[in-house]
Amino acid sequence: MMNSSLGDLDATENYYGYNDSSEFTEQLTFSDVEVILWRGITLMVCCIGFVGNGCIIWLLGFQMKRNCFITFILNLAIADFGFLTCVVIYFIDTFIDFLGSIFSFIFFSFSTMMYVNSHFLMTAISIDRCVAVLFPIWHRCSRPKHLSPAVCVFLWIASFLLVGTVDIMMVTKVILNDSLASLHFLVTAIVCLPLITLSTVVLFIKVCLKSNQKNQGRLLLIILITLLCFLILAFPLSVIAVILSFSRFEAEHKVEDLALWCLLLSCLNSSINPVIYFLVGRKKGAQCKESIKVILQNIFKEGEVTRGS
């Protein structure tokens, strides 16, 4: 992601004068205030995401027995945590410039891989839930036991190869057209967007028509809200990255400004999932001190019990 999105932030900040320290002594313009506001909000969102995803990783990775669904959620939390880490490191680097050119390249590649893999994982989660809803008997009785870990490993490798291949081809000058720098964003949009959209529609119909199934409805409702937030918050950054790469205009400040806010939306998407799990997963009338561990255990236990019903 970062070659087209965070990389565009450099151009935007050059335009605003943030890379020239003498500009800080001048009176702030509206654009300056807008960028400062964006930085502050983004950092706050990232901090919330650190705590939330860190808690999910700790609980699902070390405190709970894993099942097929927990494996997907754990890997998604790791990808989101890695993406937020990259954004914060980028902010730090813009002030103290501690990353060299080689480490900066590795950093951008890693951040892009996290962003792309979160799309792949959300696609896998949406398909898995649709299969559980449409073919519950097969999903409960005939689904391979180690399918989820195998799929997660495959998706990590696929995202690494996709991003790595594009970056290597750019470094070795095999790719001379800058528009191909966003090839991985184009792939995720073409592959992931239709599948997630279709799965969201299927789950929406299931939640509406089967609302009397409270246990299953609560789990499906969490997945449905997560998918809707993903479509609204995460995909705009891919769209803007592709537009910036294929644009023939040298000065596209309005699009670059939009890229700033799309990156903020992506950070919000990577931070919001733990909040959704907690708020929607809580039972009505439950005590406020009910821990997120208990909430997660109840949700995933219900999912295992009701997926075959």
KOLZA-491967 format. One record per residue (C-alpha): residue in three letters; x, y, z. Coordinates in steps of 0.25 Angstrom, whole numbers, plus 5000, padded with zeros to 4 digits. Example, Ala and Ser with C-alpha at 12.3 -4.5 7.8 and 13.67 -1.06 7.14 Angstrom:
BEGIN
(atom ALA,(5049,4982,5031))
(atom SER,(5055,4996,5029))
//
This chain:
BEGIN
(atom MET,(5000,5000,5000))
(atom MET,(5010,5010,5004))
(atom ASN,(5017,5012,4991))
(atom SER,(5005,5018,4986))
(atom SER,(4998,5023,4998))
(atom LEU,(5009,5027,5009))
(atom GLY,(5018,5030,4997))
(atom ASP,(5007,5040,4993))
(atom LEU,(5007,5046,5007))
(atom ASP,(5022,5051,5004))
(atom ALA,(5017,5059,4992))
(atom THR,(5006,5064,4999))
(atom GLU,(5014,5069,5011))
(atom ASN,(5024,5075,5002))
(atom TYR,(5013,5083,4996))
(atom TYR,(5009,5087,5010))
(atom GLY,(5023,5091,5013))
(atom TYR,(5025,5081,5024))
(atom ASN,(5038,5076,5020))
(atom ASP,(5044,5090,5021))
(atom SER,(5047,5094,5036))
(atom SER,(5046,5109,5033))
(atom GLU,(5032,5107,5029))
(atom PHE,(5028,5104,5044))
(atom THR,(5031,5118,5048))
(atom GLU,(5020,5124,5038))
(atom GLN,(5006,5125,5041))
(atom LEU,(4998,5112,5039))
(atom THR,(4989,5112,5027))
(atom PHE,(4976,5104,5026))
(atom SER,(4984,5093,5019))
(atom ASP,(4994,5092,5030))
(atom VAL,(4984,5091,5041))
(atom GLU,(4977,5080,5033))
(atom VAL,(4989,5072,5032))
(atom ILE,(4992,5073,5047))
(atom LEU,(4978,5070,5050))
(atom TRP,(4979,5057,5041))
(atom ARG,(4992,5053,5048))
(atom GLY,(4986,5055,5062))
(atom ILE,(4974,5047,5059))
(atom THR,(4981,5036,5051))
(atom LEU,(4991,5034,5063))
(atom MET,(4979,5033,5073))
(atom VAL,(4972,5023,5064))
(atom CYS,(4985,5015,5063))
(atom CYS,(4987,5015,5078))
(atom ILE,(4973,5010,5080))
(atom GLY,(4976,4999,5070))
(atom PHE,(4989,4995,5077))
(atom VAL,(4982,4992,5089))
(atom GLY,(4970,4985,5083))
(atom ASN,(4977,4976,5073))
(atom GLY,(4988,4974,5084))
(atom CYS,(4978,4969,5093))
(atom ILE,(4971,4960,5082))
(atom ILE,(4985,4954,5079))
(atom TRP,(4988,4951,5093))
(atom LEU,(4974,4945,5096))
(atom LEU,(4973,4937,5083))
(atom GLY,(4987,4933,5082))
(atom PHE,(4990,4929,5096))
(atom GLN,(4978,4929,5105))
(atom MET,(4967,4921,5097))
(atom LYS,(4966,4908,5090))
(atom ARG,(4966,4911,5075))
(atom ASN,(4956,4906,5065))
(atom CYS,(4955,4909,5050))
(atom PHE,(4948,4923,5052))
(atom ILE,(4958,4927,5063))
(atom THR,(4970,4924,5054))
(atom PHE,(4964,4934,5043))
(atom ILE,(4962,4945,5053))
(atom LEU,(4975,4943,5060))
(atom ASN,(4982,4945,5047))
(atom LEU,(4974,4957,5043))
(atom ALA,(4977,4963,5056))
(atom ILE,(4992,4961,5053))
(atom ALA,(4991,4967,5040))
(atom ASP,(4984,4979,5045))
(atom PHE,(4994,4981,5057))
(atom GLY,(5005,4980,5047))
(atom PHE,(4999,4991,5038))
(atom LEU,(4996,5000,5049))
(atom THR,(5011,4998,5054))
(atom CYS,(5016,5002,5040))
(atom VAL,(5007,5015,5040))
(atom VAL,(5013,5019,5053))
(atom ILE,(5027,5016,5049))
(atom TYR,(5025,5025,5036))
(atom PHE,(5020,5036,5045))
(atom ILE,(5033,5035,5054))
(atom ASP,(5042,5034,5041))
(atom THR,(5036,5047,5035))
(atom PHE,(5041,5055,5048))
(atom ILE,(5054,5048,5051))
(atom ASP,(5058,5041,5038))
(atom PHE,(5064,5029,5044))
(atom LEU,(5061,5019,5033))
(atom GLY,(5071,5018,5022))
(atom SER,(5067,5016,5008))
(atom ILE,(5068,5000,5008))
(atom PHE,(5061,4999,5021))
(atom SER,(5050,5009,5016))
(atom PHE,(5048,5000,5004))
(atom ILE,(5047,4988,5013))
(atom PHE,(5037,4996,5022))
(atom PHE,(5028,5000,5011))
(atom SER,(5028,4986,5005))
(atom PHE,(5024,4980,5019))
(atom SER,(5013,4990,5021))
(atom THR,(5007,4987,5007))
(atom MET,(5008,4973,5010))
(atom MET,(5000,4975,5023))
(atom TYR,(4989,4983,5016))
(atom VAL,(4988,4973,5004))
(atom ASN,(4987,4961,5013))
(atom SER,(4976,4967,5022))
(atom HIS,(4968,4968,5009))
(atom PHE,(4971,4953,5006))
(atom LEU,(4968,4949,5020))
(atom MET,(4954,4957,5020))
(atom THR,(4951,4950,5007))
(atom ALA,(4954,4936,5013))
(atom ILE,(4946,4939,5026))
(atom SER,(4934,4944,5018))
(atom ILE,(4934,4931,5009))
(atom ASP,(4936,4922,5021))
(atom ARG,(4924,4928,5028))
(atom CYS,(4915,4927,5015))
(atom VAL,(4919,4913,5014))
(atom ALA,(4915,4911,5029))
(atom VAL,(4902,4917,5026))
(atom LEU,(4898,4911,5013))
(atom PHE,(4904,4897,5015))
(atom PRO,(4904,4895,5030))
(atom ILE,(4905,4880,5030))
(atom TRP,(4917,4879,5021))
(atom HIS,(4924,4891,5029))
(atom ARG,(4922,4884,5042))
(atom CYS,(4924,4869,5038))
(atom SER,(4933,4869,5026))
(atom ARG,(4941,4881,5026))
(atom PRO,(4956,4878,5027))
(atom LYS,(4961,4880,5041))
(atom HIS,(4974,4888,5037))
(atom LEU,(4967,4896,5026))
(atom SER,(4968,4909,5033))
(atom PRO,(4982,4909,5037))
(atom ALA,(4986,4904,5023))
(atom VAL,(4978,4915,5016))
(atom CYS,(4984,4926,5025))
(atom VAL,(4998,4921,5022))
(atom PHE,(4995,4921,5007))
(atom LEU,(4989,4935,5008))
(atom TRP,(5002,4940,5015))
(atom ILE,(5011,4934,5005))
(atom ALA,(5002,4939,4993))
(atom SER,(5002,4954,4999))
(atom PHE,(5017,4953,5001))
(atom LEU,(5019,4948,4987))
(atom LEU,(5010,4958,4980))
(atom VAL,(5016,4970,4987))
(atom GLY,(5030,4965,4986))
(atom THR,(5029,4962,4972))
(atom VAL,(5024,4976,4968))
(atom ASP,(5034,4983,4977))
(atom ILE,(5046,4974,4971))
(atom MET,(5041,4977,4957))
(atom MET,(5041,4992,4960))
(atom VAL,(5055,4992,4966))
(atom THR,(5061,4984,4955))
(atom LYS,(5054,4993,4945))
(atom VAL,(5046,4982,4939))
(atom ILE,(5034,4991,4941))
(atom LEU,(5036,5004,4935))
(atom ASN,(5021,5009,4936))
(atom ASP,(5018,5015,4949))
(atom SER,(5004,5011,4948))
(atom LEU,(5008,4996,4950))
(atom ALA,(5013,5000,4964))
(atom SER,(4999,4998,4969))
(atom LEU,(4997,4985,4962))
(atom HIS,(4995,4978,4976))
(atom PHE,(4984,4988,4979))
(atom LEU,(4977,4985,4966))
(atom VAL,(4978,4970,4969))
(atom THR,(4971,4972,4982))
(atom ALA,(4960,4980,4977))
(atom ILE,(4957,4971,4965))
(atom VAL,(4958,4958,4974))
(atom CYS,(4954,4962,4988))
(atom LEU,(4943,4973,4985))
(atom PRO,(4933,4964,4978))
(atom LEU,(4935,4952,4987))
(atom ILE,(4933,4961,5000))
(atom THR,(4921,4968,4994))
(atom LEU,(4914,4955,4990))
(atom SER,(4917,4949,5004))
(atom THR,(4912,4962,5011))
(atom VAL,(4899,4961,5003))
(atom VAL,(4897,4946,5007))
(atom LEU,(4900,4948,5021))
(atom PHE,(4891,4961,5022))
(atom ILE,(4879,4952,5016))
(atom LYS,(4882,4941,5026))
(atom VAL,(4883,4951,5038))
(atom CYS,(4870,4957,5034))
(atom LEU,(4862,4944,5031))
(atom LYS,(4868,4936,5042))
(atom SER,(4867,4947,5053))
(atom ASN,(4860,4937,5062))
(atom GLN,(4873,4929,5063))
(atom LYS,(4879,4938,5074))
(atom ASN,(4892,4931,5076))
(atom GLN,(4895,4929,5062))
(atom GLY,(4890,4943,5058))
(atom ARG,(4899,4949,5068))
(atom LEU,(4911,4943,5062))
(atom LEU,(4907,4946,5048))
(atom LEU,(4903,4960,5052))
(atom ILE,(4918,4962,5057))
(atom ILE,(4923,4957,5043))
(atom LEU,(4913,4965,5035))
(atom ILE,(4917,4978,5042))
(atom THR,(4932,4975,5041))
(atom LEU,(4930,4973,5026))
(atom LEU,(4922,4985,5024))
(atom CYS,(4932,4993,5031))
(atom PHE,(4943,4987,5023))
(atom LEU,(4936,4991,5010))
(atom ILE,(4933,5005,5014))
(atom LEU,(4947,5008,5021))
(atom ALA,(4958,4999,5015))
(atom PHE,(4955,4999,5000))
(atom PRO,(4955,5014,4997))
(atom LEU,(4970,5014,5000))
(atom SER,(4972,5004,4989))
(atom VAL,(4963,5012,4979))
(atom ILE,(4971,5024,4982))
(atom ALA,(4984,5017,4980))
(atom VAL,(4980,5012,4967))
(atom ILE,(4975,5026,4962))
(atom LEU,(4988,5033,4967))
(atom SER,(4997,5022,4959))
(atom PHE,(4989,5023,4946))
(atom SER,(4987,5038,4947))
(atom ARG,(4994,5046,4936))
(atom PHE,(4994,5059,4943))
(atom GLU,(5006,5063,4951))
(atom ALA,(4998,5072,4961))
(atom GLU,(4987,5064,4967))
(atom HIS,(4986,5071,4981))
(atom LYS,(4972,5069,4983))
(atom VAL,(4973,5054,4980))
(atom GLU,(4986,5053,4989))
(atom ASP,(4978,5060,5000))
(atom LEU,(4967,5050,4999))
(atom ALA,(4978,5039,5000))
(atom LEU,(4981,5045,5014))
(atom TRP,(4967,5043,5019))
(atom CYS,(4966,5029,5012))
(atom LEU,(4978,5025,5020))
(atom LEU,(4972,5029,5032))
(atom LEU,(4959,5021,5029))
(atom SER,(4968,5009,5027))
(atom CYS,(4975,5011,5040))
(atom LEU,(4961,5012,5046))
(atom ASN,(4957,4999,5039))
(atom SER,(4969,4992,5045))
(atom SER,(4965,4997,5059))
(atom ILE,(4950,4996,5059))
(atom ASN,(4949,4980,5059))
(atom PRO,(4952,4978,5074))
(atom VAL,(4942,4989,5077))
(atom ILE,(4931,4982,5069))
(atom TYR,(4934,4968,5076))
(atom PHE,(4932,4974,5089))
(atom LEU,(4920,4983,5087))
(atom VAL,(4912,4974,5079))
(atom GLY,(4917,4961,5086))
(atom ARG,(4912,4966,5099))
(atom LYS,(4899,4959,5104))
(atom LYS,(4888,4969,5108))
(atom GLY,(4887,4971,5122))
(atom ALA,(4901,4966,5125))
(atom GLN,(4910,4972,5135))
(atom CYS,(4919,4984,5130))
(atom LYS,(4931,4976,5136))
(atom GLU,(4929,4964,5127))
(atom SER,(4943,4962,5121))
(atom ILE,(4946,4962,5106))
(atom LYS,(4951,4948,5108))
(atom VAL,(4938,4943,5113))
(atom ILE,(4931,4950,5101))
(atom LEU,(4940,4944,5091))
(atom GLN,(4938,4930,5097))
(atom ASN,(4923,4931,5097))
(atom ILE,(4923,4936,5082))
(atom PHE,(4932,4925,5077))
(atom LYS,(4926,4914,5085))
(atom GLU,(4912,4918,5080))
(atom GLY,(4917,4918,5066))
(atom GLU,(4923,4904,5067))
(atom VAL,(4910,4899,5073))
(atom THR,(4900,4906,5064))
(atom ARG,(4907,4905,5050))
(atom GLY,(4902,4891,5049))
(atom SER,(4887,4895,5052))
//
